[in-house]
Amino acid sequence: MEKKLDTKKMYEKPLKLKIDENSFELSLRILGNEFVAIKIGSTNFSGKLIAGGILLLFFTLILLEGFGLNEILLR
């Protein structure tokens, strides 16, 4: 009653979103080295502005949560 571990399935990325024109890619690895891997790249200027805005929003929310946004909102 031994179950074999399917290594092909284990190393597949469970979530992958890729658009080739501006090369936006979002991947989530559960059993890999990283839990969330985000690769954002662009070939045109407007795409770079969008990518920069997404990264700025992400890091702003991380900083706000780290410095107690939850306590401010619950008062």
C-alpha positions in Angstrom: 0.0 0.0 0.0 2.9 2.3 -0.7 2.0 5.4 -2.7 4.6 6.7 -5.1 5.4 10.3 -5.2 4.7 11.9 -8.6 7.8 14.1 -9.0 6.6 15.6 -12.3 3.4 16.9 -10.7 5.4 18.0 -7.6 7.7 20.3 -9.7 5.0 21.8 -11.9 4.0 25.3 -11.1 0.4 25.3 -9.9 -0.3 28.9 -11.0 1.2 30.6 -14.0 0.1 33.7 -15.9 2.1 34.9 -18.8 1.4 37.4 -21.5 4.1 37.4 -24.2 3.8 41.0 -25.6 4.8 42.8 -22.4 6.1 39.7 -20.6 4.1 40.0 -17.4 4.5 36.8 -15.4 3.1 35.8 -12.0 3.9 32.3 -10.6 3.2 30.7 -7.3 5.3 27.8 -6.2 4.1 25.7 -3.3 6.9 23.0 -3.1 9.6 25.0 -4.8 12.2 27.4 -3.4 9.9 30.4 -3.3 6.3 30.7 -2.2 5.5 33.6 -4.4 7.6 34.6 -7.4 6.7 37.7 -9.4 8.6 38.6 -12.6 7.4 41.8 -14.2 9.1 43.1 -17.3 8.0 45.3 -20.1 9.2 46.5 -23.5 7.3 49.8 -23.8 7.3 52.8 -21.4 3.6 52.5 -20.4 4.1 48.9 -19.5 7.1 49.9 -17.3 4.9 52.5 -15.6 2.3 49.9 -14.9 4.9 47.4 -13.5 6.4 50.1 -11.3 3.0 51.1 -10.0 2.2 47.5 -9.1 5.5 47.0 -7.3 5.1 50.4 -5.5 1.6 49.4 -4.3 2.8 46.0 -3.1 5.8 47.4 -1.1 3.7 50.2 0.3 1.1 47.8 1.6 3.9 45.6 3.1 5.4 48.6 4.9 2.0 49.8 6.1 1.2 46.4 7.5 4.6 46.2 9.1 4.2 49.5 10.9 0.8 48.8 12.3 -1.9 49.7 9.7 -4.1 47.0 11.3 -4.1 48.8 14.7 -4.9 52.2 13.1 -7.8 50.7 11.3 -9.3 48.9 14.3 -9.4 52.0 16.6 
